[in-house]
Amino acid sequence: MSHNLQFALQAAWRVLLAGLILGAGLPTLFALGVRCLAWGAGGDAEVHARGTAAARANPAATVLGWMCFIVVLLGVVLGITFIVASGFGKALSFEHVYPTIVDKK
């Protein structure tokens, strides 16, 4: 009985971790990307504490913002690929560096 409980808790921990990454992680990364683009644009796009001079543009923040959007987009595409592969009776395999669609075993 104790052995089964240990397996159940391990599985619950993995589900919780996946839920946090995909459920809260991707939207948080998207919000960070929006914030980085505002920081990268400078000027009136960013809220100023003193309200005096406009901030200068920051190209590194713009690149960081677009990188955040690319990671979010890759997560969405990977999720859609998983759903479509399951619908066709296939599975998504992570045995290689990149995910591949294989037959279900």
Residue pairs with C-beta under 8 A, 6 or more apart in sequence:
22 75
22 79
26 72
26 75
26 76
29 68
29 71
29 72
30 68
30 69
30 72
32 65
32 68
33 64
33 65
33 66
33 67
33 68
33 69
33 72
34 65
35 65
36 61
36 62
36 64
36 65
36 68
37 45
37 61
37 62
37 65
37 66
38 45
38 46
39 45
39 46
39 55
39 58
39 61
39 65
40 57
40 58
40 59
40 60
40 61
40 62
40 63
40 64
40 65
41 57
41 62
42 54
42 55
42 56
42 57
42 58
43 54
43 55
43 57
44 54
46 55
48 54
48 55
78 92
78 99
81 92
81 99
81 101
82 92
85 91
85 92
85 101
89 103
89 104
90 101
90 102
90 103
90 104
91 101
91 102
91 103
91 104
91 105
92 99
92 100
92 101
92 102
93 99
93 100
93 101
93 102
